[in-house]
């Protein structure tokens, strides 16, 4: 009996770290908890750009949605048309921030949360490393874009 209780306590602690748990047997989305594992993964922890749990998780602006850091970096480095030229739009809320300030609005997630997301990546058969990491070309594009923004 103590083993079952320990498994349930582990599931509660893990789910609280993810912000999902509202009862000992169900998470916020109604998924059941069994054998110490939450049987659903919050979409808040899956990058809406890459459609995968991020290898290097980060948030953007004041929102809790987690993104792949490299995807946010590329979003900031790539200018758009019209208003999107000088501003970066948040991928889900569509709020904007000046492109020159946008990288300051990207924040890496806590190690504990990243560990939980990494477990989910492994369950999906994904590696622990970003499959499309930031390259020298990405850095060059970012620097070029920032120079364009400051020249105007």
C-alpha positions as CSV (number, residue, x, y, z in Angstrom):
1,X,0.0,0.0,0.0
2,X,2.8,2.6,0.7
3,X,4.1,2.1,-2.8
4,X,0.7,3.1,-4.3
5,X,0.5,6.2,-2.1
6,X,4.1,7.2,-3.0
7,X,3.2,6.9,-6.7
8,X,0.2,9.1,-6.3
9,X,2.1,11.6,-4.3
10,X,4.8,11.7,-7.0
11,X,2.0,12.3,-9.6
12,X,0.6,15.1,-7.5
13,X,4.0,16.8,-7.1
14,X,4.8,16.4,-10.8
15,X,1.5,17.7,-11.8
16,X,1.7,20.7,-9.4
17,X,5.0,21.6,-11.0
18,X,3.3,21.6,-14.3
19,X,0.3,23.5,-12.9
20,X,-2.2,20.9,-14.0
21,X,-3.5,19.2,-10.9
22,X,-6.9,20.1,-9.4
23,X,-7.7,16.7,-7.7
24,X,-5.8,13.6,-6.8
25,X,-7.3,11.7,-9.7
26,X,-7.8,14.3,-12.5
27,X,-5.9,17.2,-14.0
28,X,-7.3,20.5,-15.0
29,X,-8.2,19.2,-18.5
30,X,-10.0,16.2,-17.0
31,X,-7.4,13.6,-17.9
32,X,-6.9,10.8,-15.3
33,X,-3.9,10.3,-13.3
34,X,-2.7,6.7,-12.9
35,X,0.4,4.8,-11.9
36,X,2.1,8.0,-11.0
37,X,1.9,9.5,-14.5
38,X,-0.4,12.3,-15.8
39,X,-1.9,10.9,-19.0
40,X,-2.1,14.2,-20.8
41,X,0.4,16.9,-21.5
42,X,-0.7,20.6,-21.2
43,X,-0.6,22.4,-24.5
44,X,0.9,25.3,-22.6
45,X,4.2,23.3,-22.6
46,X,4.2,22.4,-26.3
47,X,5.6,25.0,-28.7
48,X,2.9,26.3,-31.0
49,X,5.5,27.1,-33.7
50,X,7.3,23.7,-33.8
51,X,4.3,21.7,-32.5
52,X,6.7,19.8,-30.2
53,X,7.6,20.0,-26.5
54,X,10.7,22.3,-26.6
55,X,14.2,21.0,-26.0
56,X,15.1,24.5,-24.8
57,X,12.0,26.1,-23.4
58,X,11.4,29.8,-23.2
59,X,8.4,32.1,-22.7
60,X,7.8,35.3,-24.6
61,X,6.6,38.6,-23.2
62,X,4.5,38.1,-20.0
63,X,2.7,34.9,-21.2
64,X,3.1,31.4,-19.8
65,X,3.0,29.6,-23.1
66,X,6.3,27.7,-23.6
67,X,8.1,27.9,-27.0
68,X,11.3,26.4,-28.4
69,X,14.0,29.1,-27.9
70,X,15.4,28.7,-31.4
71,X,11.9,29.2,-32.9
72,X,11.5,32.5,-31.0
73,X,15.0,33.6,-32.0
74,X,14.2,33.1,-35.7
75,X,10.8,34.8,-35.3
76,X,12.6,37.9,-34.0
77,X,15.3,37.7,-36.6
78,X,12.9,37.6,-39.5
79,X,11.3,40.8,-40.5
80,X,7.8,40.8,-41.8
81,X,5.8,43.3,-43.9
82,X,4.1,46.5,-42.9
83,X,3.7,46.7,-39.1
84,X,5.5,43.3,-38.7
85,X,8.7,44.9,-40.0
86,X,9.4,46.9,-36.9
87,X,7.4,44.8,-34.5
88,X,7.3,41.2,-33.5
89,X,3.9,39.7,-32.8
90,X,3.4,37.1,-30.1
91,X,2.6,33.9,-31.9
92,X,-0.6,33.2,-29.9
93,X,-1.8,36.5,-28.3
94,X,-0.8,38.7,-31.3
95,X,0.5,41.4,-28.9
96,X,3.4,43.3,-30.3
97,X,6.8,44.4,-29.1
98,X,9.4,46.5,-30.9
99,X,11.7,44.1,-32.7
100,X,14.8,45.7,-31.2
101,X,13.5,44.9,-27.7
102,X,11.9,41.5,-28.4
103,X,14.9,39.3,-27.4
104,X,14.8,40.9,-24.0
105,X,11.2,39.6,-23.7
106,X,12.4,36.0,-24.1
107,X,12.9,34.1,-20.8
108,X,14.2,30.6,-20.3
109,X,11.9,28.4,-18.2
110,X,12.9,26.9,-14.8
111,X,15.1,23.8,-14.8
112,X,12.4,21.8,-13.1
113,X,9.8,22.6,-15.7
114,X,12.3,21.9,-18.5
115,X,13.0,18.4,-16.9
116,X,9.3,17.6,-17.1
117,X,9.1,18.8,-20.7
118,X,12.2,16.8,-21.6
119,X,10.5,13.7,-20.2
120,X,7.6,14.4,-22.6
121,X,10.0,14.8,-25.5
122,X,11.4,11.4,-24.8
123,X,7.9,9.8,-24.6
124,X,7.4,11.2,-28.1
125,X,10.6,9.7,-29.3
126,X,12.3,13.0,-29.7
127,X,15.9,13.7,-28.6
128,X,16.9,15.8,-25.7
129,X,18.6,18.3,-28.1
130,X,16.9,20.9,-30.3
131,X,16.5,19.3,-33.7
132,X,16.9,22.7,-35.4
133,X,19.3,24.7,-33.1
134,X,20.4,28.3,-33.7
135,X,23.1,28.4,-36.4
136,X,25.7,31.0,-37.3
137,X,23.4,32.0,-40.2
138,X,20.6,32.6,-37.7
139,X,23.0,34.8,-35.7
140,X,24.0,36.7,-38.8
141,X,20.4,37.2,-39.8
142,X,19.6,38.5,-36.3
143,X,22.5,41.0,-36.3
144,X,21.5,42.2,-39.9
145,X,17.9,42.7,-38.8
146,X,18.9,44.6,-35.7
147,X,21.2,46.9,-37.8
148,X,18.2,47.5,-40.1
149,X,16.0,48.4,-37.2
150,X,18.5,50.9,-35.8
151,X,19.3,52.5,-39.1
152,X,15.7,53.7,-39.5
